[in-house]
Amino acid sequence: MAILIDQNTRMVIQGITGREAQMVVDHTLAYGTRIYAGVTPGKGGQNVLGVPVYDTVWEAVKKQNVNASLVVVPPAFALDAVLEAIDNGIKLIVVTTENIPQLDSVRMLYEARKKNVVIIGPNTVGIINPKDKVKMGSIGGDRPERCFVPGNVGVISRSGGMTAETSWMVKRAGFGVTTSVGIGGDSFIGSTIKDLLALFEEDKETKAVVTFSEPGTSFEEDAAQFLKEGGFTKPLVSYVAGRFTESMPEGTVFGHAGAMISGNTGRPSLKMKALQDAGAHVIERYDDVISVLKTVLGERVGGVK
Amino acid sequence: MGRMLENASKKLLKENGIPAPNHWVIHKSDEIQALHLKKPCVLKALVPVGKRGKAGAIKFADSVHEAQEKTEELLKMTVRNYEVNSVLLEEKLEIAEEWYISITIDPQKQMPVIIATTEGGVEVEDLVKEAPEKVVIYHVEPFSKLYSYQAKEIWSKLGVTGKPLIQATTVLCGLYDTFLKYDCYILEINPLVLTKDQQVMAAASVMGIDDSALFRQPELAGLVESGSERSWRPLTELEKAMVQVNDADYRGTARYTEMDGGSIGFMCGGGGGSLLSFDALTFLGAQPANYTETGGNPSEEKVYGLTKGILSKEGVKGLFVAHNITNNTQIDVMARGIVKAVQELGVKLDEFPIVVREAGVNDEEGKRVFESAGITYYGEEVTIEQAAAEMVKKMEGVI
């Protein structure tokens, strides 16, 4: 088991013929993940490495019965692409596009909430489930197995690169992942840490979760509240990067667009305290992921397969 | 995110039917003439920062002479690290009441939100806590405009009635249209003034534009300094040069922020990996001389230009290069860019430590390029924090 994606995922890529999508398609097929369809207006009838291309999501749904969409379109077209997917009944949409206008993000997220659609991103590296060899997005690059091996840990990260690095730390500790999710670095994103913890709670194979956080937003405070309410009961190992930013003048952004401190909102030290108070294993040093995971999981679960 | 100067935002507001006082931009005090002083005036430093009143950067004058004197005072000022190069001269309004409006996007509810109060001259954040009944917080459906009845309700709840209610309703609808039209992330009118002759006017405006949306806002070209809210002060010369390096090639990103002092040149990525790397160095007591985040598969030329920039800062005595395991950034391309800059600058590696921790796409070739140039290279077998510790250790020998 895993969360979000598995063997039943039938992926369509919106924007499949674009420059950004080329490498993703190549790496995804090489990994063994099937891509059922692509959509690019005006390019219906073509194919990309054997994947049939349609003009509309409507047609992709009708012909290929797709149920999840990877959106790889330029910022100006992202809102329309997401609305099209929602309107055609797609319930999981992974939005990789970076630099989407805020108002467009807010609109797509609003529509998704109304229709109970799960959005990962925008500005996400994607999701991977190594046991089923299913990935959506550029996650893992040309060698996903290097960082992502099957196991019992869930990974949630604000940062795409740190999704890989953190999953690799899990591997180094002798474990593997059920699912690793890059939630995206923007201020306005769909699924937050709390939303994914709720899914990992339900997933029997996931025995612990590791999160990588950054300054900005209240996602960690919300997750802490969720822990306190008993919504997530498995071990949670949390690292919050960017503590140095607290000593910089307010309003300065380092790293991702969403990484901005405003007043007390977004301060890494307060996030760490909230998570700690809620019972999470908050680590001071990132390398401690390894020792803490070994301690909390011990021999209860199998190592790398 | 980019802020606009007040003269620009006022001009846009007026073009969109929002009443605002007449204004002029003054660069030298002798530009002020009788025509500017038909009424008493307000003089404001034109800098892209808020709370200018508290900083003493807003002054009043009743005569040409007085306005000239005060303009000269303002032009000598630096307001929150920004030199004052010009002054906004406005007709002073005859104020009956001072109100407040802001339109932003609520990060929690992920919806546009209007915050309104008729209690002027106070910090609205404090008022929300102390007297919430005096503030209306109103969320707007993201696909919708603001309807008149909604704006009317907001003001009516605050006790506005009669002719001012009609006026304020029109003004608020106009402000909301403006917020959507220009892809603002903030539009704040503080104060929104009710004049003695019952007009509702925008006395001071703050308008910030979402720079991700500038592609569809050609009208705003040149009015918004893209990314200006990423920093707490104007860009330094080196930072400006690095913006050029970044803009010269669309591939990859390269951001450079200069720190005060510091001895370690810092070249890391991506968004999260660079935060972790900076934390790792500072926890060990080391001082990076800059913050650089690079990633997204930059070209060799971009990496080369960025490396040269990082090493050009005075006091830099070593270089730390680290990334999380990359998904798409090619390590061999990074390596060639860095090595080219290092060799061109004639860096002596025995007195100028360079530690690299790069793993990911094409890292075998990257390792070869770094090592054949004599640079200490670590791959995925070493963590970012372990590499940072090695960097700090090596620096002890040169400081």
Chai-1 contact restraints between the chains, C-beta under 6 A:
chainA,res_idxA,chainB,res_idxB,connection_type,confidence,min_distance_angstrom,max_distance_angstrom,comment,restraint_id
A,N99,B,S212,contact,1.0,0.0,6.0,A-B,restraint_1
A,P101,B,D183,contact,1.0,0.0,6.0,A-B,restraint_2
A,P101,B,D210,contact,1.0,0.0,6.0,A-B,restraint_3
A,P101,B,S212,contact,1.0,0.0,6.0,A-B,restraint_4
A,P101,B,A213,contact,1.0,0.0,6.0,A-B,restraint_5
A,Q102,B,Y185,contact,1.0,0.0,6.0,A-B,restraint_6
A,Q102,B,D210,contact,1.0,0.0,6.0,A-B,restraint_7
A,L103,B,D183,contact,1.0,0.0,6.0,A-B,restraint_8
A,V106,B,I105,contact,1.0,0.0,6.0,A-B,restraint_9
A,V106,B,Q110,contact,1.0,0.0,6.0,A-B,restraint_10
A,V106,B,P142,contact,1.0,0.0,6.0,A-B,restraint_11
A,R107,B,P142,contact,1.0,0.0,6.0,A-B,restraint_12
A,R107,B,F143,contact,1.0,0.0,6.0,A-B,restraint_13
A,L109,B,Q110,contact,1.0,0.0,6.0,A-B,restraint_14
A,Y110,B,P142,contact,1.0,0.0,6.0,A-B,restraint_15
A,V125,B,N327,contact,1.0,0.0,6.0,A-B,restraint_16
A,S138,B,N327,contact,1.0,0.0,6.0,A-B,restraint_17
A,S138,B,N328,contact,1.0,0.0,6.0,A-B,restraint_18
A,G141,B,N327,contact,1.0,0.0,6.0,A-B,restraint_19
A,G141,B,N328,contact,1.0,0.0,6.0,A-B,restraint_20
A,G141,B,V361,contact,1.0,0.0,6.0,A-B,restraint_21
A,D142,B,V361,contact,1.0,0.0,6.0,A-B,restraint_22
A,C147,B,I325,contact,1.0,0.0,6.0,A-B,restraint_23
A,S159,B,G271,contact,1.0,0.0,6.0,A-B,restraint_24
A,S159,B,G272,contact,1.0,0.0,6.0,A-B,restraint_25
A,G161,B,G270,contact,1.0,0.0,6.0,A-B,restraint_26
A,G161,B,G273,contact,1.0,0.0,6.0,A-B,restraint_27
A,G161,B,N324,contact,1.0,0.0,6.0,A-B,restraint_28
A,M162,B,G272,contact,1.0,0.0,6.0,A-B,restraint_29
A,M162,B,G273,contact,1.0,0.0,6.0,A-B,restraint_30
A,M162,B,N324,contact,1.0,0.0,6.0,A-B,restraint_31
A,A164,B,I325,contact,1.0,0.0,6.0,A-B,restraint_32
A,E165,B,N324,contact,1.0,0.0,6.0,A-B,restraint_33
A,E165,B,I325,contact,1.0,0.0,6.0,A-B,restraint_34
A,W168,B,I325,contact,1.0,0.0,6.0,A-B,restraint_35
A,G185,B,G271,contact,1.0,0.0,6.0,A-B,restraint_36
A,F188,B,Q110,contact,1.0,0.0,6.0,A-B,restraint_37
A,E214,B,G272,contact,1.0,0.0,6.0,A-B,restraint_38
A,E214,B,L275,contact,1.0,0.0,6.0,A-B,restraint_39
A,A241,B,G272,contact,1.0,0.0,6.0,A-B,restraint_40
A,A241,B,L275,contact,1.0,0.0,6.0,A-B,restraint_41
A,A241,B,L276,contact,1.0,0.0,6.0,A-B,restraint_42
A,G242,B,L275,contact,1.0,0.0,6.0,A-B,restraint_43
A,R243,B,D279,contact,1.0,0.0,6.0,A-B,restraint_44
A,F244,B,F278,contact,1.0,0.0,6.0,A-B,restraint_45
A,F244,B,D279,contact,1.0,0.0,6.0,A-B,restraint_46
A,F244,B,T282,contact,1.0,0.0,6.0,A-B,restraint_47
A,P249,B,W232,contact,1.0,0.0,6.0,A-B,restraint_48
A,T252,B,W232,contact,1.0,0.0,6.0,A-B,restraint_49
A,V253,B,R230,contact,1.0,0.0,6.0,A-B,restraint_50
A,F254,B,Y291,contact,1.0,0.0,6.0,A-B,restraint_51
A,G255,B,G271,contact,1.0,0.0,6.0,A-B,restraint_52
A,G255,B,S274,contact,1.0,0.0,6.0,A-B,restraint_53
A,G255,B,L275,contact,1.0,0.0,6.0,A-B,restraint_54
A,G255,B,E293,contact,1.0,0.0,6.0,A-B,restraint_55
A,H256,B,G271,contact,1.0,0.0,6.0,A-B,restraint_56
A,Y286,B,L276,contact,1.0,0.0,6.0,A-B,restraint_57
A,Y286,B,E385,contact,1.0,0.0,6.0,A-B,restraint_58
A,D287,B,T383,contact,1.0,0.0,6.0,A-B,restraint_59
A,D287,B,E385,contact,1.0,0.0,6.0,A-B,restraint_60
